[in-house]
Amino acid sequence: MVKQWWVWRYAAARAKADAGMATAEYAMGTIAACGFAAVLYKVVTSGTVSGALQSVIGRALDAQF
């Protein structure tokens, strides 16, 4: 019984120590998010996508109800 308690206690302590992200992981996640945002910005502001978005918005505003 005491041995099982110590095993449980050790497992709980290890899980708590590994919970969450470290500062380096936050930094890498932030860099990845910024890179994705830059690529998405370039795609959305490209001529083809911009023209398609303007066409969709224009048709939506001119729709007859």
mmJSON file of the N, C-alpha and C atoms, coordinates in Angstrom:
{"data_MODEL":{"atom_site":{
"group_PDB":["ATOM","ATOM","ATOM","ATOM","ATOM","ATOM","ATOM","ATOM","ATOM","ATOM","ATOM","ATOM","ATOM","ATOM","ATOM","ATOM","ATOM","ATOM","ATOM","ATOM","ATOM","ATOM","ATOM","ATOM","ATOM","ATOM","ATOM","ATOM","ATOM","ATOM","ATOM","ATOM","ATOM","ATOM","ATOM","ATOM","ATOM","ATOM","ATOM","ATOM","ATOM","ATOM","ATOM","ATOM","ATOM","ATOM","ATOM","ATOM","ATOM","ATOM","ATOM","ATOM","ATOM","ATOM","ATOM","ATOM","ATOM","ATOM","ATOM","ATOM","ATOM","ATOM","ATOM","ATOM","ATOM","ATOM","ATOM","ATOM","ATOM","ATOM","ATOM","ATOM","ATOM","ATOM","ATOM","ATOM","ATOM","ATOM","ATOM","ATOM","ATOM","ATOM","ATOM","ATOM","ATOM","ATOM","ATOM","ATOM","ATOM","ATOM","ATOM","ATOM","ATOM","ATOM","ATOM","ATOM","ATOM","ATOM","ATOM","ATOM","ATOM","ATOM","ATOM","ATOM","ATOM","ATOM","ATOM","ATOM","ATOM","ATOM","ATOM","ATOM","ATOM","ATOM","ATOM","ATOM","ATOM","ATOM","ATOM","ATOM","ATOM","ATOM","ATOM","ATOM","ATOM","ATOM","ATOM","ATOM","ATOM","ATOM","ATOM","ATOM","ATOM","ATOM","ATOM","ATOM","ATOM","ATOM","ATOM","ATOM","ATOM","ATOM","ATOM","ATOM","ATOM","ATOM","ATOM","ATOM","ATOM","ATOM","ATOM","ATOM","ATOM","ATOM","ATOM","ATOM","ATOM","ATOM","ATOM","ATOM","ATOM","ATOM","ATOM","ATOM","ATOM","ATOM","ATOM","ATOM","ATOM","ATOM","ATOM","ATOM","ATOM","ATOM","ATOM","ATOM","ATOM","ATOM","ATOM","ATOM","ATOM","ATOM","ATOM","ATOM","ATOM","ATOM","ATOM","ATOM","ATOM","ATOM","ATOM","ATOM","ATOM","ATOM","ATOM"],
"id":[1,2,3,4,5,6,7,8,9,10,11,12,13,14,15,16,17,18,19,20,21,22,23,24,25,26,27,28,29,30,31,32,33,34,35,36,37,38,39,40,41,42,43,44,45,46,47,48,49,50,51,52,53,54,55,56,57,58,59,60,61,62,63,64,65,66,67,68,69,70,71,72,73,74,75,76,77,78,79,80,81,82,83,84,85,86,87,88,89,90,91,92,93,94,95,96,97,98,99,100,101,102,103,104,105,106,107,108,109,110,111,112,113,114,115,116,117,118,119,120,121,122,123,124,125,126,127,128,129,130,131,132,133,134,135,136,137,138,139,140,141,142,143,144,145,146,147,148,149,150,151,152,153,154,155,156,157,158,159,160,161,162,163,164,165,166,167,168,169,170,171,172,173,174,175,176,177,178,179,180,181,182,183,184,185,186,187,188,189,190,191,192,193,194,195],
"type_symbol":["N","C","C","N","C","C","N","C","C","N","C","C","N","C","C","N","C","C","N","C","C","N","C","C","N","C","C","N","C","C","N","C","C","N","C","C","N","C","C","N","C","C","N","C","C","N","C","C","N","C","C","N","C","C","N","C","C","N","C","C","N","C","C","N","C","C","N","C","C","N","C","C","N","C","C","N","C","C","N","C","C","N","C","C","N","C","C","N","C","C","N","C","C","N","C","C","N","C","C","N","C","C","N","C","C","N","C","C","N","C","C","N","C","C","N","C","C","N","C","C","N","C","C","N","C","C","N","C","C","N","C","C","N","C","C","N","C","C","N","C","C","N","C","C","N","C","C","N","C","C","N","C","C","N","C","C","N","C","C","N","C","C","N","C","C","N","C","C","N","C","C","N","C","C","N","C","C","N","C","C","N","C","C","N","C","C","N","C","C","N","C","C","N","C","C"],
"label_atom_id":["N","CA","C","N","CA","C","N","CA","C","N","CA","C","N","CA","C","N","CA","C","N","CA","C","N","CA","C","N","CA","C","N","CA","C","N","CA","C","N","CA","C","N","CA","C","N","CA","C","N","CA","C","N","CA","C","N","CA","C","N","CA","C","N","CA","C","N","CA","C","N","CA","C","N","CA","C","N","CA","C","N","CA","C","N","CA","C","N","CA","C","N","CA","C","N","CA","C","N","CA","C","N","CA","C","N","CA","C","N","CA","C","N","CA","C","N","CA","C","N","CA","C","N","CA","C","N","CA","C","N","CA","C","N","CA","C","N","CA","C","N","CA","C","N","CA","C","N","CA","C","N","CA","C","N","CA","C","N","CA","C","N","CA","C","N","CA","C","N","CA","C","N","CA","C","N","CA","C","N","CA","C","N","CA","C","N","CA","C","N","CA","C","N","CA","C","N","CA","C","N","CA","C","N","CA","C","N","CA","C","N","CA","C","N","CA","C","N","CA","C","N","CA","C","N","CA","C"],
"label_alt_id":[null,null,null,null,null,null,null,null,null,null,null,null,null,null,null,null,null,null,null,null,null,null,null,null,null,null,null,null,null,null,null,null,null,null,null,null,null,null,null,null,null,null,null,null,null,null,null,null,null,null,null,null,null,null,null,null,null,null,null,null,null,null,null,null,null,null,null,null,null,null,null,null,null,null,null,null,null,null,null,null,null,null,null,null,null,null,null,null,null,null,null,null,null,null,null,null,null,null,null,null,null,null,null,null,null,null,null,null,null,null,null,null,null,null,null,null,null,null,null,null,null,null,null,null,null,null,null,null,null,null,null,null,null,null,null,null,null,null,null,null,null,null,null,null,null,null,null,null,null,null,null,null,null,null,null,null,null,null,null,null,null,null,null,null,null,null,null,null,null,null,null,null,null,null,null,null,null,null,null,null,null,null,null,null,null,null,null,null,null,null,null,null,null,null,null],
"label_comp_id":["MET","MET","MET","VAL","VAL","VAL","LYS","LYS","LYS","GLN","GLN","GLN","TRP","TRP","TRP","TRP","TRP","TRP","VAL","VAL","VAL","TRP","TRP","TRP","ARG","ARG","ARG","TYR","TYR","TYR","ALA","ALA","ALA","ALA","ALA","ALA","ALA","ALA","ALA","ARG","ARG","ARG","ALA","ALA","ALA","LYS","LYS","LYS","ALA","ALA","ALA","ASP","ASP","ASP","ALA","ALA","ALA","GLY","GLY","GLY","MET","MET","MET","ALA","ALA","ALA","THR","THR","THR","ALA","ALA","ALA","GLU","GLU","GLU","TYR","TYR","TYR","ALA","ALA","ALA","MET","MET","MET","GLY","GLY","GLY","THR","THR","THR","ILE","ILE","ILE","ALA","ALA","ALA","ALA","ALA","ALA","CYS","CYS","CYS","GLY","GLY","GLY","PHE","PHE","PHE","ALA","ALA","ALA","ALA","ALA","ALA","VAL","VAL","VAL","LEU","LEU","LEU","TYR","TYR","TYR","LYS","LYS","LYS","VAL","VAL","VAL","VAL","VAL","VAL","THR","THR","THR","SER","SER","SER","GLY","GLY","GLY","THR","THR","THR","VAL","VAL","VAL","SER","SER","SER","GLY","GLY","GLY","ALA","ALA","ALA","LEU","LEU","LEU","GLN","GLN","GLN","SER","SER","SER","VAL","VAL","VAL","ILE","ILE","ILE","GLY","GLY","GLY","ARG","ARG","ARG","ALA","ALA","ALA","LEU","LEU","LEU","ASP","ASP","ASP","ALA","ALA","ALA","GLN","GLN","GLN","PHE","PHE","PHE"],
"label_asym_id":["A","A","A","A","A","A","A","A","A","A","A","A","A","A","A","A","A","A","A","A","A","A","A","A","A","A","A","A","A","A","A","A","A","A","A","A","A","A","A","A","A","A","A","A","A","A","A","A","A","A","A","A","A","A","A","A","A","A","A","A","A","A","A","A","A","A","A","A","A","A","A","A","A","A","A","A","A","A","A","A","A","A","A","A","A","A","A","A","A","A","A","A","A","A","A","A","A","A","A","A","A","A","A","A","A","A","A","A","A","A","A","A","A","A","A","A","A","A","A","A","A","A","A","A","A","A","A","A","A","A","A","A","A","A","A","A","A","A","A","A","A","A","A","A","A","A","A","A","A","A","A","A","A","A","A","A","A","A","A","A","A","A","A","A","A","A","A","A","A","A","A","A","A","A","A","A","A","A","A","A","A","A","A","A","A","A","A","A","A","A","A","A","A","A","A"],
"label_entity_id":["1","1","1","1","1","1","1","1","1","1","1","1","1","1","1","1","1","1","1","1","1","1","1","1","1","1","1","1","1","1","1","1","1","1","1","1","1","1","1","1","1","1","1","1","1","1","1","1","1","1","1","1","1","1","1","1","1","1","1","1","1","1","1","1","1","1","1","1","1","1","1","1","1","1","1","1","1","1","1","1","1","1","1","1","1","1","1","1","1","1","1","1","1","1","1","1","1","1","1","1","1","1","1","1","1","1","1","1","1","1","1","1","1","1","1","1","1","1","1","1","1","1","1","1","1","1","1","1","1","1","1","1","1","1","1","1","1","1","1","1","1","1","1","1","1","1","1","1","1","1","1","1","1","1","1","1","1","1","1","1","1","1","1","1","1","1","1","1","1","1","1","1","1","1","1","1","1","1","1","1","1","1","1","1","1","1","1","1","1","1","1","1","1","1","1"],
"label_seq_id":[1,1,1,2,2,2,3,3,3,4,4,4,5,5,5,6,6,6,7,7,7,8,8,8,9,9,9,10,10,10,11,11,11,12,12,12,13,13,13,14,14,14,15,15,15,16,16,16,17,17,17,18,18,18,19,19,19,20,20,20,21,21,21,22,22,22,23,23,23,24,24,24,25,25,25,26,26,26,27,27,27,28,28,28,29,29,29,30,30,30,31,31,31,32,32,32,33,33,33,34,34,34,35,35,35,36,36,36,37,37,37,38,38,38,39,39,39,40,40,40,41,41,41,42,42,42,43,43,43,44,44,44,45,45,45,46,46,46,47,47,47,48,48,48,49,49,49,50,50,50,51,51,51,52,52,52,53,53,53,54,54,54,55,55,55,56,56,56,57,57,57,58,58,58,59,59,59,60,60,60,61,61,61,62,62,62,63,63,63,64,64,64,65,65,65],
"pdbx_PDB_ins_code":[null,null,null,null,null,null,null,null,null,null,null,null,null,null,null,null,null,null,null,null,null,null,null,null,null,null,null,null,null,null,null,null,null,null,null,null,null,null,null,null,null,null,null,null,null,null,null,null,null,null,null,null,null,null,null,null,null,null,null,null,null,null,null,null,null,null,null,null,null,null,null,null,null,null,null,null,null,null,null,null,null,null,null,null,null,null,null,null,null,null,null,null,null,null,null,null,null,null,null,null,null,null,null,null,null,null,null,null,null,null,null,null,null,null,null,null,null,null,null,null,null,null,null,null,null,null,null,null,null,null,null,null,null,null,null,null,null,null,null,null,null,null,null,null,null,null,null,null,null,null,null,null,null,null,null,null,null,null,null,null,null,null,null,null,null,null,null,null,null,null,null,null,null,null,null,null,null,null,null,null,null,null,null,null,null,null,null,null,null,null,null,null,null,null,null],
"Cartn_x":[0.825,0.0,0.869,1.881,2.766,3.567,3.986,4.752,3.897,2.632,1.744,1.56,1.489,1.34,2.566,3.759,4.987,5.093,4.66,4.673,3.723,2.524,1.563,2.109,2.701,3.251,4.372,5.235,6.343,5.804,4.806,4.219,3.545,2.859,2.202,3.228,4.341,5.385,6.025,6.243,6.832,5.874,4.607,3.624,3.538,3.612,3.546,4.783,5.939,7.177,7.168,6.464,6.431,5.233,4.415,3.211,3.573,2.908,3.123,4.328,4.512,5.624,6.731,7.944,9.098,9.202,10.045,10.21,10.681,11.586,12.064,10.94,10.045,8.917,7.948,7.743,6.917,7.549,8.856,9.555,9.405,9.583,9.457,8.01,7.056,5.657,5.317,5.866,5.635,6.257,7.46,8.133,7.353,6.882,6.094,4.795,4.129,2.881,3.128,4.214,4.54,4.868,5.579,5.881,4.616,3.703,2.434,1.633,1.626,0.891,1.486,2.808,3.446,3.075,3.094,2.719,1.254,0.389,-1.032,-1.272,-0.552,-0.68,-0.283,0.817,1.273,0.259,-0.342,-1.332,-2.572,-3.056,-4.295,-4.096,-2.925,-2.698,-2.198,-2.077,-1.669,-2.793,-2.457,-3.428,-4.595,-4.323,-5.383,-6.38,-5.882,-6.769,-7.488,-6.783,-7.408,-8.546,-8.325,-9.377,-10.567,-10.304,-11.398,-12.203,-11.519,-12.218,-13.059,-12.5,-13.263,-14.483,-14.341,-15.472,-16.565,-16.184,-17.164,-17.874,-17.117,-17.721,-18.63,-18.181,-19.001,-20.319,-20.27,-21.494,-22.417,-21.836,-22.65,-23.347,-22.653,-23.254,-24.298,-24.157,-25.102,-26.242,-26.323,-27.334,-28.729,-29.686,-31.071,-31.778,-32.509,-33.227,-34.687],
"Cartn_y":[-1.191,0.0,1.254,1.293,2.45,2.558,1.43,1.447,2.006,1.625,2.139,3.645,4.131,5.562,6.304,5.775,6.422,6.391,5.299,5.219,6.261,6.382,7.379,8.788,9.018,10.338,10.716,9.757,10.013,10.324,9.573,9.801,11.174,11.56,12.87,13.993,13.822,14.85,14.994,13.884,13.942,14.607,14.297,14.894,16.397,16.816,18.246,18.97,18.322,18.939,19.123,18.261,18.334,19.101,19.633,20.326,21.686,22.057,23.365,23.4,24.548,24.71,25.525,25.231,25.999,27.277,28.18,29.452,29.239,28.299,28.022,27.51,26.717,26.215,27.346,28.286,29.451,30.258,30.431,31.197,30.523,29.224,28.507,28.557,28.452,28.554,29.929,30.96,32.331,32.561,32.064,32.212,31.48,30.281,29.525,30.254,30.808,31.54,32.786,33.483,34.676,34.302,33.203,32.741,32.372,31.673,31.309,32.563,33.539,34.784,35.529,35.53,36.209,35.539,34.217,33.495,33.748,33.689,33.939,35.356,36.332,37.719,37.852,37.209,37.272,36.629,35.531,34.859,35.728,36.275,37.063,38.362,38.953,40.224,40.025,38.788,38.561,39.014,39.297,39.819,38.888,37.618,36.649,36.538,36.339,36.176,37.488,38.6,39.893,40.157,39.844,40.017,39.12,37.888,36.957,37.438,37.912,38.425,39.649,40.551,41.73,41.34,40.329,39.856,39.276,38.472,37.867,38.94,39.891,40.963,41.83,42.13,42.942,42.255,40.941,40.215,40.147,40.04,39.979,41.316,42.404,43.722,44.072,43.523,43.815,42.799,41.894,40.843,41.441,40.884,41.321,40.48,41.125,40.42,40.434],
"Cartn_z":[0.0,0.0,0.0,0.85,0.915,-0.373,-0.919,-2.162,-3.304,-3.37,-4.41,-4.275,-3.042,-2.825,-3.337,-3.081,-3.538,-5.058,-5.661,-7.125,-7.702,-7.157,-7.614,-7.407,-6.244,-5.911,-6.876,-7.212,-8.134,-9.534,-9.985,-11.303,-11.36,-10.298,-10.26,-10.287,-9.58,-9.561,-10.938,-11.63,-12.974,-13.96,-13.859,-14.756,-14.526,-13.286,-12.965,-13.486,-13.412,-13.877,-15.39,-16.122,-17.576,-18.106,-17.239,-17.689,-18.279,-19.378,-19.975,-20.905,-21.519,-22.441,-21.779,-22.18,-21.715,-22.548,-22.117,-22.815,-24.248,-24.462,-25.817,-26.705,-26.156,-26.938,-27.281,-26.365,-26.67,-27.795,-27.741,-28.773,-30.132,-30.195,-31.465,-31.974,-31.079,-31.474,-32.013,-31.389,-31.843,-33.208,-33.415,-34.711,-35.796,-35.487,-36.469,-36.807,-35.795,-36.036,-36.884,-36.622,-37.415,-38.858,-39.045,-40.396,-41.154,-40.502,-41.125,-41.464,-40.567,-40.815,-42.011,-42.146,-43.27,-44.591,-44.612,-45.835,-46.172,-45.176,-45.396,-45.909,-45.377,-45.82,-47.291,-47.659,-49.048,-49.989,-49.577,-50.422,-50.578,-49.468,-49.51,-50.278,-50.223,-50.92,-52.347,-52.813,-54.199,-55.126,-56.361,-57.321,-57.567,-57.715,-58.019,-56.88,-55.666,-54.51,-54.202,-54.325,-54.062,-55.048,-56.31,-57.315,-57.038,-56.633,-56.332,-55.128,-54.104,-52.92,-53.259,-54.073,-54.474,-55.294,-56.139,-56.937,-56.049,-55.073,-54.166,-53.354,-52.834,-52.033,-52.905,-54.118,-55.026,-55.366,-55.653,-55.948,-54.727,-53.538,-52.331,-52.066,-52.34,-52.117,-53.171,-54.379,-55.441,-55.517,-54.577,-54.621,-54.431,-55.172,-55.065,-54.008,-53.137,-52.066,-52.338],
"occupancy":[1.0,1.0,1.0,1.0,1.0,1.0,1.0,1.0,1.0,1.0,1.0,1.0,1.0,1.0,1.0,1.0,1.0,1.0,1.0,1.0,1.0,1.0,1.0,1.0,1.0,1.0,1.0,1.0,1.0,1.0,1.0,1.0,1.0,1.0,1.0,1.0,1.0,1.0,1.0,1.0,1.0,1.0,1.0,1.0,1.0,1.0,1.0,1.0,1.0,1.0,1.0,1.0,1.0,1.0,1.0,1.0,1.0,1.0,1.0,1.0,1.0,1.0,1.0,1.0,1.0,1.0,1.0,1.0,1.0,1.0,1.0,1.0,1.0,1.0,1.0,1.0,1.0,1.0,1.0,1.0,1.0,1.0,1.0,1.0,1.0,1.0,1.0,1.0,1.0,1.0,1.0,1.0,1.0,1.0,1.0,1.0,1.0,1.0,1.0,1.0,1.0,1.0,1.0,1.0,1.0,1.0,1.0,1.0,1.0,1.0,1.0,1.0,1.0,1.0,1.0,1.0,1.0,1.0,1.0,1.0,1.0,1.0,1.0,1.0,1.0,1.0,1.0,1.0,1.0,1.0,1.0,1.0,1.0,1.0,1.0,1.0,1.0,1.0,1.0,1.0,1.0,1.0,1.0,1.0,1.0,1.0,1.0,1.0,1.0,1.0,1.0,1.0,1.0,1.0,1.0,1.0,1.0,1.0,1.0,1.0,1.0,1.0,1.0,1.0,1.0,1.0,1.0,1.0,1.0,1.0,1.0,1.0,1.0,1.0,1.0,1.0,1.0,1.0,1.0,1.0,1.0,1.0,1.0,1.0,1.0,1.0,1.0,1.0,1.0,1.0,1.0,1.0,1.0,1.0,1.0],
"B_iso_or_equiv":[0.0,0.0,0.0,0.0,0.0,0.0,0.0,0.0,0.0,0.0,0.0,0.0,0.0,0.0,0.0,0.0,0.0,0.0,0.0,0.0,0.0,0.0,0.0,0.0,0.0,0.0,0.0,0.0,0.0,0.0,0.0,0.0,0.0,0.0,0.0,0.0,0.0,0.0,0.0,0.0,0.0,0.0,0.0,0.0,0.0,0.0,0.0,0.0,0.0,0.0,0.0,0.0,0.0,0.0,0.0,0.0,0.0,0.0,0.0,0.0,0.0,0.0,0.0,0.0,0.0,0.0,0.0,0.0,0.0,0.0,0.0,0.0,0.0,0.0,0.0,0.0,0.0,0.0,0.0,0.0,0.0,0.0,0.0,0.0,0.0,0.0,0.0,0.0,0.0,0.0,0.0,0.0,0.0,0.0,0.0,0.0,0.0,0.0,0.0,0.0,0.0,0.0,0.0,0.0,0.0,0.0,0.0,0.0,0.0,0.0,0.0,0.0,0.0,0.0,0.0,0.0,0.0,0.0,0.0,0.0,0.0,0.0,0.0,0.0,0.0,0.0,0.0,0.0,0.0,0.0,0.0,0.0,0.0,0.0,0.0,0.0,0.0,0.0,0.0,0.0,0.0,0.0,0.0,0.0,0.0,0.0,0.0,0.0,0.0,0.0,0.0,0.0,0.0,0.0,0.0,0.0,0.0,0.0,0.0,0.0,0.0,0.0,0.0,0.0,0.0,0.0,0.0,0.0,0.0,0.0,0.0,0.0,0.0,0.0,0.0,0.0,0.0,0.0,0.0,0.0,0.0,0.0,0.0,0.0,0.0,0.0,0.0,0.0,0.0,0.0,0.0,0.0,0.0,0.0,0.0],
"pdbx_formal_charge":[null,null,null,null,null,null,null,null,null,null,null,null,null,null,null,null,null,null,null,null,null,null,null,null,null,null,null,null,null,null,null,null,null,null,null,null,null,null,null,null,null,null,null,null,null,null,null,null,null,null,null,null,null,null,null,null,null,null,null,null,null,null,null,null,null,null,null,null,null,null,null,null,null,null,null,null,null,null,null,null,null,null,null,null,null,null,null,null,null,null,null,null,null,null,null,null,null,null,null,null,null,null,null,null,null,null,null,null,null,null,null,null,null,null,null,null,null,null,null,null,null,null,null,null,null,null,null,null,null,null,null,null,null,null,null,null,null,null,null,null,null,null,null,null,null,null,null,null,null,null,null,null,null,null,null,null,null,null,null,null,null,null,null,null,null,null,null,null,null,null,null,null,null,null,null,null,null,null,null,null,null,null,null,null,null,null,null,null,null,null,null,null,null,null,null],
"auth_seq_id":[1,1,1,2,2,2,3,3,3,4,4,4,5,5,5,6,6,6,7,7,7,8,8,8,9,9,9,10,10,10,11,11,11,12,12,12,13,13,13,14,14,14,15,15,15,16,16,16,17,17,17,18,18,18,19,19,19,20,20,20,21,21,21,22,22,22,23,23,23,24,24,24,25,25,25,26,26,26,27,27,27,28,28,28,29,29,29,30,30,30,31,31,31,32,32,32,33,33,33,34,34,34,35,35,35,36,36,36,37,37,37,38,38,38,39,39,39,40,40,40,41,41,41,42,42,42,43,43,43,44,44,44,45,45,45,46,46,46,47,47,47,48,48,48,49,49,49,50,50,50,51,51,51,52,52,52,53,53,53,54,54,54,55,55,55,56,56,56,57,57,57,58,58,58,59,59,59,60,60,60,61,61,61,62,62,62,63,63,63,64,64,64,65,65,65],
"auth_comp_id":["MET","MET","MET","VAL","VAL","VAL","LYS","LYS","LYS","GLN","GLN","GLN","TRP","TRP","TRP","TRP","TRP","TRP","VAL","VAL","VAL","TRP","TRP","TRP","ARG","ARG","ARG","TYR","TYR","TYR","ALA","ALA","ALA","ALA","ALA","ALA","ALA","ALA","ALA","ARG","ARG","ARG","ALA","ALA","ALA","LYS","LYS","LYS","ALA","ALA","ALA","ASP","ASP","ASP","ALA","ALA","ALA","GLY","GLY","GLY","MET","MET","MET","ALA","ALA","ALA","THR","THR","THR","ALA","ALA","ALA","GLU","GLU","GLU","TYR","TYR","TYR","ALA","ALA","ALA","MET","MET","MET","GLY","GLY","GLY","THR","THR","THR","ILE","ILE","ILE","ALA","ALA","ALA","ALA","ALA","ALA","CYS","CYS","CYS","GLY","GLY","GLY","PHE","PHE","PHE","ALA","ALA","ALA","ALA","ALA","ALA","VAL","VAL","VAL","LEU","LEU","LEU","TYR","TYR","TYR","LYS","LYS","LYS","VAL","VAL","VAL","VAL","VAL","VAL","THR","THR","THR","SER","SER","SER","GLY","GLY","GLY","THR","THR","THR","VAL","VAL","VAL","SER","SER","SER","GLY","GLY","GLY","ALA","ALA","ALA","LEU","LEU","LEU","GLN","GLN","GLN","SER","SER","SER","VAL","VAL","VAL","ILE","ILE","ILE","GLY","GLY","GLY","ARG","ARG","ARG","ALA","ALA","ALA","LEU","LEU","LEU","ASP","ASP","ASP","ALA","ALA","ALA","GLN","GLN","GLN","PHE","PHE","PHE"],
"auth_asym_id":["A","A","A","A","A","A","A","A","A","A","A","A","A","A","A","A","A","A","A","A","A","A","A","A","A","A","A","A","A","A","A","A","A","A","A","A","A","A","A","A","A","A","A","A","A","A","A","A","A","A","A","A","A","A","A","A","A","A","A","A","A","A","A","A","A","A","A","A","A","A","A","A","A","A","A","A","A","A","A","A","A","A","A","A","A","A","A","A","A","A","A","A","A","A","A","A","A","A","A","A","A","A","A","A","A","A","A","A","A","A","A","A","A","A","A","A","A","A","A","A","A","A","A","A","A","A","A","A","A","A","A","A","A","A","A","A","A","A","A","A","A","A","A","A","A","A","A","A","A","A","A","A","A","A","A","A","A","A","A","A","A","A","A","A","A","A","A","A","A","A","A","A","A","A","A","A","A","A","A","A","A","A","A","A","A","A","A","A","A","A","A","A","A","A","A"],
"auth_atom_id":["N","CA","C","N","CA","C","N","CA","C","N","CA","C","N","CA","C","N","CA","C","N","CA","C","N","CA","C","N","CA","C","N","CA","C","N","CA","C","N","CA","C","N","CA","C","N","CA","C","N","CA","C","N","CA","C","N","CA","C","N","CA","C","N","CA","C","N","CA","C","N","CA","C","N","CA","C","N","CA","C","N","CA","C","N","CA","C","N","CA","C","N","CA","C","N","CA","C","N","CA","C","N","CA","C","N","CA","C","N","CA","C","N","CA","C","N","CA","C","N","CA","C","N","CA","C","N","CA","C","N","CA","C","N","CA","C","N","CA","C","N","CA","C","N","CA","C","N","CA","C","N","CA","C","N","CA","C","N","CA","C","N","CA","C","N","CA","C","N","CA","C","N","CA","C","N","CA","C","N","CA","C","N","CA","C","N","CA","C","N","CA","C","N","CA","C","N","CA","C","N","CA","C","N","CA","C","N","CA","C","N","CA","C","N","CA","C","N","CA","C","N","CA","C","N","CA","C"],
"pdbx_PDB_model_num":[1,1,1,1,1,1,1,1,1,1,1,1,1,1,1,1,1,1,1,1,1,1,1,1,1,1,1,1,1,1,1,1,1,1,1,1,1,1,1,1,1,1,1,1,1,1,1,1,1,1,1,1,1,1,1,1,1,1,1,1,1,1,1,1,1,1,1,1,1,1,1,1,1,1,1,1,1,1,1,1,1,1,1,1,1,1,1,1,1,1,1,1,1,1,1,1,1,1,1,1,1,1,1,1,1,1,1,1,1,1,1,1,1,1,1,1,1,1,1,1,1,1,1,1,1,1,1,1,1,1,1,1,1,1,1,1,1,1,1,1,1,1,1,1,1,1,1,1,1,1,1,1,1,1,1,1,1,1,1,1,1,1,1,1,1,1,1,1,1,1,1,1,1,1,1,1,1,1,1,1,1,1,1,1,1,1,1,1,1,1,1,1,1,1,1]
}}}
